[in-house]
Amino acid sequence: MRFTLHWDQIAASEPASPTDPSDPAYDWSADDVVLAGLHAHGIDVLLQLVGTPSWANGGHAANYAPTSATTFRSFASAAAHKYPWVRRWLIWNEPNQVRWLRPTTPAVYTSRLLNPAYAAIHAAIPGAQVAGGGTAPRGSTGGVSPVAWLLGMHAAHAQLDAYAHNPYPLDPKRESPLTGGCAQCTTITMATINKLVTLVARNFPRARIWLTEYGYQSNPPDRLLGVSTALQARYISEGAYAAYRTPRVDLLIHFLYRDEPEIARFQSGLVTIGNAKKPAYAAFEAPLAQTARTGTRVSLWGQLRAPAASGLPARLERKVGATWRLLASVRPSAGGFIRWTGVLPRGAVVRLHAGSIAGAALSIH
């Protein structure tokens, strides 16, 4: 799970001992509740740092960079000492867009945010991994494309263990996780993720890739940008497969668990605002994607993600009328991955099933 520490909220006033998490100016109480719960349940956390307090940036809004690298380095040190069990860290969110960072330049991001935090976190937590970038798939008005941003970070001598990116589709009604991306553009989506692989390999040869935010909104409720709930489920599975097959990628974080109440925000949840499960919920627990077709022979890839299915034998099932019937028994590999190739006609409906976990229905195309 990705969780965000808002520097501007935790340190509304300037601490006297900024590297000490127990300084009275720091208020970690709201974050402690969530992080203690996640830690107690054994859920891995990617901890993101974002938001500058006004005392550190000349009285500006939280999306303005600090005037000094020292202040952010001190906060990162305090956070690392506060939560030493967290091993994965992410510095800022989509800094290549004006609404998240001003000045919107990779040099400012690298020198005042990323590199200071990288040094502080590594000094506090041996073996920690710190990701930089966290880029949006496009710069939007006044911003910087992710391609130019990554190159600018390289020129500024960025220090990072992983490059983070949010590979949302630019046109969700025409672009799937596997097809429809713009190969010649300086944007990077899941469909064009190999551009990111090439750039990272060339500019940060030792870095891994973290896909830290991804999803498709559903219709209902979003009639403007949403896809059908069935298509959302299919895209969750295809997105998981795209991440699996892409070199260097270590993690993929779905955004988000529950739809947001404001229709202008995100409705990419696995459940509705009323907690009703969408087909996406089952697709997230046991994704199944069609990866190839040659004549009548079809190749499928899947994964048993849910803990309730861990270590269990898997069944590939086909729907016949209203009944699900066994198509094949498959043995998951390490990580719960499965592959199957066989004869299936177009329009056949299949799913992955293990124990109490039944994945979403996939229609063969």
SULLIN-V962258 format. One record per backbone hydrogen bond with DSSP energy under -0.5 kcal/mol. NH is the residue of the N-H (numbers start at 1). CO is the residue of the C=O. If there is no record, write none. Layout:
BEGIN
NH/CO
NH/CO
END
This chain:
BEGIN
3/1
3/46
5/48
6/4
7/5
7/50
8/51
9/6
10/6
11/7
12/9
20/17
21/19
23/20
26/23
27/10
32/28
33/29
34/30
35/31
36/32
37/33
38/34
39/35
40/36
41/37
42/39
43/38
44/42
46/1
47/45
47/88
48/3
48/46
49/90
50/5
52/62
56/53
57/53
57/54
59/54
64/61
65/102
67/56
68/56
72/68
73/69
74/70
75/71
76/72
77/73
78/74
79/75
80/76
81/77
82/78
83/79
84/81
86/83
88/45
89/129
90/47
91/131
92/49
92/90
94/134
95/133
97/94
100/97
101/97
102/63
105/103
109/105
110/106
111/107
112/108
113/109
114/109
115/110
117/113
118/114
119/115
120/116
121/117
122/118
123/119
124/120
125/121
126/124
128/125
129/87
131/89
132/162
134/132
134/164
135/164
143/140
144/96
147/186
149/145
150/146
151/147
152/148
153/149
154/150
155/151
156/152
157/154
158/153
160/158
161/130
162/130
163/208
164/132
164/162
165/210
166/135
167/165
168/166
174/171
175/171
176/174
176/179
183/181
185/182
188/137
190/167
192/189
193/190
195/192
196/192
196/193
197/193
198/194
199/195
200/196
201/197
202/198
203/199
204/200
207/204
208/161
209/248
210/163
211/251
212/165
212/210
213/165
214/253
218/267
219/227
222/218
223/221
226/222
227/217
232/228
233/229
234/230
235/231
236/232
237/233
238/234
239/235
240/236
241/237
242/238
243/239
244/240
245/241
246/242
246/243
249/246
250/209
251/209
253/211
254/252
255/214
256/254
259/271
260/266
263/261
265/262
270/256
270/257
271/257
272/276
275/272
278/270
281/270
281/278
282/278
283/279
284/280
285/281
286/282
289/301
291/289
291/299
292/299
294/297
297/294
298/342
299/292
300/340
301/289
302/338
303/287
304/336
305/285
305/303
306/285
309/306
310/307
312/309
314/330
315/353
316/328
317/315
317/351
318/325
319/349
320/318
320/323
321/319
323/320
325/318
325/323
327/316
328/316
330/314
332/330
333/337
336/333
338/302
340/300
342/298
344/296
344/342
347/364
348/345
350/362
351/317
353/315
354/357
357/354
358/356
359/352
362/350
364/348
364/362
END
